Amino acid sequence: MEEVHILSDPSDWLQWATDHAAALSGVVALRGEMGAGKTTAVSYWLRALGSMDRASSPTFALVNEYEAPDGPIYHFDLHRLDRPSEVAAMGFEDYLDSG
């Protein structure tokens, strides 16, 4: 199921994340230019999901892992990858299968 939510003001993100925390238990895709606030949104979601970790952009690492009460949260940045084979090579499906 695909839902689109457009939140223009970062002050709205924490409330949205808190209201939708249960729905964030699957795959969530964020799309936007560099500097658009995707990692800021992740930081609000982490807080809403009970994580004490601080979000940071995984642009160079490709994936960051955060601890939360219900298990790990994986934060991917696939911007630099050009082909599906690169996504597979980084073990993306292994992360999805892990929890």
N, C-alpha and C positions, 0 to 999 in steps of 0.2 A: 504494500500500500504506500502510495506516495502522497505526502502532504507538503505544501509549500507555505512557509511563514516568512514574511518579510518584516524584520524588526530594524528600524532605522536608527533608533536611539539606544545606546548601550544600557541606559538606565532601565529599559524595558526587558532586557535579557534575563536578569536574575528572576524577575517575577514569572516570565514565560518558562524558564527552566524549572522553577519550583512547581509551577502548575502542571508541567508536562514530564516531571521526573520519571514517572512509571513508564511512559511511552518511550523513554530514551534507553530502553533495555535491549535495543537491537542495533542495527547499523544506522548511523546518522551521517548524512553527507552535507558538507558545507561547501559552498562555491562562492568565490569572490576574488577580486584582485588582491595582490599583496598589500597588506596594510588595511584591509577592509574590516578587520576585527574578528576574524574567525577564531583565533587563539583566545581572544577576550571572551568570546561566546563560550568556548570550551571551559575557561576558568569559572564562569558562572554555572555551567552544567556540573562541573566537578563539585562545586560547593553544594548545589541542590541535591546531588547524589551522595552527599556525606563524606566526600574525600577531603582530606586536609592538604593534599598535594597542590603545588602551584603549577599551573599550566605554562608550558613554554612551547614555542614553535618547533616542530620536528622537521623543519625544512631540510636540514643537512643529515640528520639521523634517520629520516623517513618515518620513524615511529617512536613515540614516547609511551611509556606505561605508567599509569597512575593507580594507586591503591584506593579502594573504596570499600565500604562495609559489605557490599554484595559481591565483591570480587574485582578483579582488575578491569581497568578501562584503558583501551588502546586508542591512541590519537595518531592518525596517519597523515602524512602530507605527500600526496601523490603527484604534486605539481610538476616535478622534474622528470617524471617517468613518461616515456613516449608511447610504449607499446604494452599490451596486456602481458606479454612474456616477461617484462621487467617487474610487473606487479607479482606475477607468479614466482619469479626468482627470489623476491624478497621474503617469501613465505607468507603472503597475505592470507591465503586459505588456512594455513596452520593457525594463525591468530584467530580467525573466525571459528574454527573447529574447537579451539581450546576453551570456549566458554560462552 
